[in-house]
Amino acid sequence: MSLADPQSITVSGTAVSLPRTNTSGDGSQYTSADGAIAFKLSSQYGRRTRRTVRLDFSKIAADPFLPAQNTRVSASLYTVFDLPPAGYTNADVLAYWAGYKTLVTASSDLIIAKLLGGES
C-alpha cells in the first residue's frame, strides 16, 4: 500500500510537492517537478526485514575544479530499520524510533549539527 499522493516536504521554509512517480512491488518514489528532490520508501525481505526511508536531493553548484562551470551535485539522507523476522512488534520499534528522534533533534538538532561538523 502506498502513502498519500502527493507527499510534501518543507525545505528552508518552502513547501515542495512530491507526487508519486514510481511504485514497485516493495516500494514507492515521490519526486519534485524539477527532479531535484526524491523521497523513497522501500522494504526488502530475507533473513532480516529492511525498511528504508530515503531523501535524495540535488542542486547546481560551482565546480570546485572549474569555477567558471557549474555542475549538478547531490546528497542523500536515509534511515534503515533492520529487523529480525520475529521478536519486535511495530509498537516496540516505534517506541525506539520516538526515542531516537528525540535524541537527535534535541537542542535544535545539536547532535546532527555536530555530526555534520565531523564530531562524534
C-alpha positions as CSV (number, residue, x, y, z in Angstrom):
1,M,0.0,0.0,0.0
2,S,1.3,3.4,-0.9
3,L,1.3,6.7,1.0
4,A,-1.0,9.6,0.1
5,D,-0.2,11.2,-3.2
6,P,1.3,13.7,-3.3
7,Q,3.7,13.9,-0.3
8,S,5.1,17.3,0.7
9,I,8.4,18.4,2.2
10,T,9.3,21.9,3.6
11,V,12.9,22.9,3.0
12,S,14.1,26.3,4.3
13,G,10.5,27.4,4.7
14,T,9.4,26.4,1.2
15,A,6.9,23.6,0.7
16,V,7.7,21.3,-2.2
17,S,5.1,18.9,-3.6
18,L,6.3,15.4,-4.3
19,P,3.9,13.5,-6.4
20,R,4.3,9.7,-6.7
21,T,6.4,8.9,-9.7
22,N,7.1,5.2,-9.3
23,T,5.6,2.2,-7.5
24,S,7.3,-1.1,-7.4
25,G,6.3,-4.3,-5.6
26,D,8.0,-3.3,-2.4
27,G,8.5,0.5,-2.7
28,S,7.4,3.9,-3.9
29,Q,9.1,7.1,-5.1
30,Y,7.8,10.6,-4.8
31,T,9.7,13.3,-6.9
32,S,9.6,17.1,-7.2
33,A,8.6,18.6,-10.6
34,D,12.2,19.6,-11.3
35,G,13.6,16.2,-10.2
36,A,15.8,17.8,-7.6
37,I,14.1,16.0,-4.6
38,A,13.2,12.4,-4.4
39,F,11.5,10.7,-1.4
40,K,11.7,6.9,-1.5
41,L,10.3,4.2,0.7
42,S,11.1,0.5,0.3
43,S,11.1,-2.9,2.0
44,Q,13.5,-5.8,1.5
45,Y,12.7,-9.3,2.8
46,G,15.2,-12.0,3.5
47,R,16.8,-13.3,6.7
48,R,16.0,-9.9,8.1
49,T,13.5,-7.3,7.1
50,R,15.0,-3.9,6.0
51,R,12.7,-0.9,5.7
52,T,14.2,2.2,4.3
53,V,13.0,5.8,4.0
54,R,15.3,8.0,1.9
55,L,15.6,11.5,0.7
56,D,17.8,12.3,-2.3
57,F,18.4,15.9,-3.3
58,S,20.5,17.8,-5.8
59,K,21.3,21.3,-7.0
60,I,23.5,23.1,-9.4
61,A,26.7,24.5,-7.9
62,A,30.1,25.8,-9.0
63,D,32.6,23.1,-9.9
64,P,35.5,23.4,-7.5
65,F,37.9,22.3,-10.2
66,L,36.5,24.5,-12.9
67,P,34.9,27.5,-11.1
68,A,33.7,29.0,-14.4
69,Q,31.5,25.9,-14.9
70,N,28.5,24.7,-12.9
71,T,27.8,21.1,-12.1
72,R,25.0,19.1,-10.5
73,V,25.8,17.9,-7.0
74,S,23.7,15.5,-5.0
75,A,23.3,14.2,-1.4
76,S,21.1,11.8,0.5
77,L,19.7,11.2,3.9
78,Y,18.2,7.9,4.9
79,T,17.1,5.8,7.8
80,V,17.1,2.0,7.7
81,F,15.1,-0.2,10.1
82,D,16.9,-3.6,10.1
83,L,14.6,-6.0,11.9
84,P,14.6,-9.7,12.7
85,P,11.6,-11.7,11.3
86,A,10.1,-12.0,14.8
87,G,10.6,-10.7,18.3
88,Y,9.8,-7.0,17.9
89,T,6.3,-5.6,17.4
90,N,5.7,-2.4,15.4
91,A,4.9,-0.7,18.7
92,D,8.3,-1.8,20.1
93,V,10.1,-0.4,17.1
94,L,8.0,2.8,17.2
95,A,9.0,3.4,20.8
96,Y,12.7,3.2,19.9
97,W,12.1,5.4,16.9
98,A,10.4,8.1,19.1
99,G,13.4,8.0,21.5
100,Y,15.9,8.2,18.6
101,K,14.1,11.2,17.1
102,T,14.1,13.0,20.4
103,L,17.8,12.3,20.9
104,V,19.0,13.5,17.5
105,T,16.7,16.6,17.4
106,A,17.2,17.8,20.9
107,S,18.5,21.3,21.4
108,S,17.7,22.4,17.8
109,D,19.4,19.4,16.2
110,L,22.6,19.9,18.1
111,I,23.8,16.3,17.6
112,I,23.3,16.4,13.9
113,A,25.0,19.8,13.6
114,K,28.0,18.4,15.5
115,L,28.0,15.2,13.3
116,L,27.9,17.3,10.1
117,G,30.9,19.2,11.6
118,G,32.9,16.0,12.0
119,E,32.3,15.4,15.7
120,S,31.4,12.0,17.1
